[in-house]
Amino acid sequence: MELLSDYSEMLQKHLEETVKVKQPVQLYEPIHYILQLGGKRLRPILTLMTCDFFDCTPEKSMNAALAIELFHNFSLIHDDIMDNAPLRRGQQTVHEKWDLNTGILSGDAMLILAYQLFEKYEPQMFQDLAKLFSKTALQVCEGQQYDVDFETRDDVTQSEYIKMIDYKTAVLIGAAMKMGAIVAGASISCKENIYEFGRNLGIAFQLQDDYLDAFGDPKTFGKQVGGDIIANKKTFLYLKAIERSEPSDAETLQHLFSISPKDASDKIETVKDIFNSSGAAKATISEIEKYTLKANTVLEEIKISEDKKIQLREFGNWLMKRTV
């Protein structure tokens, strides 16, 4: 999206200057590796963009943006370990390229480096940013634990699932935008509303990610398509399919999500067929649209120009229709 390209270039330059490989190489090389894999980098870009949209030089929020990016990638390294995932952004995951211990330790170092970046702000702003960061980081861990718990539960509800992705994904997007507003000195109401805007978009974003995990193009998605199905993750697609399927299909789904065959290709195709025939795929798209609309409703309460609101709406629509 053209709106994000300038912020992305700015971020890349500062990332290269800030995160370098040093001794011990075995600790810092994996950090450099995962950061250079790129990805969308939406969260730190949103920090810069929000700061800019509240009429403050985006460079002032750069350290907060980099902290968000480091934390996000820390969580990805650990998520990949927990999921035993072979690929991240189309490349080997850190624990596959190095080893399990290196992945854990390098991830831990990224979290500490993220906190260090807040030290560059004056005391009150440091306190505001660090307080938000700590609260958000703990919620992300809680969301990850819910995700793990759901793998062995047969009674997960749709509302529980939404709470899980809210904590695991959405709160970090909300926090990324609120940090930009904090650095810009925005009003309390604007800071809270931009947080809710980002949080609702974050839920839509994760639902879209779940959808793409099943129905995305592996050439553009960058992760193993069907990974959630292989891991028996009870995503919104799965929960909707159980709710809407014929009893025989629901029983088939429950059986398939209780086994882990070596060759999962048949399992993936059968599950996807049920996701489509039950209407779960369409229902998930509707849910993505619902949370995007919620974000746009909150947007009306934020005191920025109409032109900037239009750009944020376009950003939300772009997220909803992405293929990567």
Secondary structure, DSSP 4 states (H G I P E B T S, - for coil): -HHHHHHHHHHHHHHHHH----SSHHHHHHHHHHHHT----HHHHHHHHHHHHTTS-GGGGHHHHHHHHHHHHHHHHHHHHHHT-SEETTEE-HHHHS-HHHHHHHHHHHHHHHHHHHTTS-HHHHHHHHHHHHHHHHHHHHHHHHHHHHTT-S---HHHHHHHHIIIIIHHHHHHHHHHHHHHT--HHHHHHHHHHHHHHHHHHHHHHHHHHHHS-HHHH-S-TTHHHHTT---HHHHHHHHHS-HHHHHHHHHHTT---SS-HHHHHHHHHHHHHTTHHHHHHHHHHHHHHHHHHHHTTS-S-HHHHHHHHHHHHHHHT---
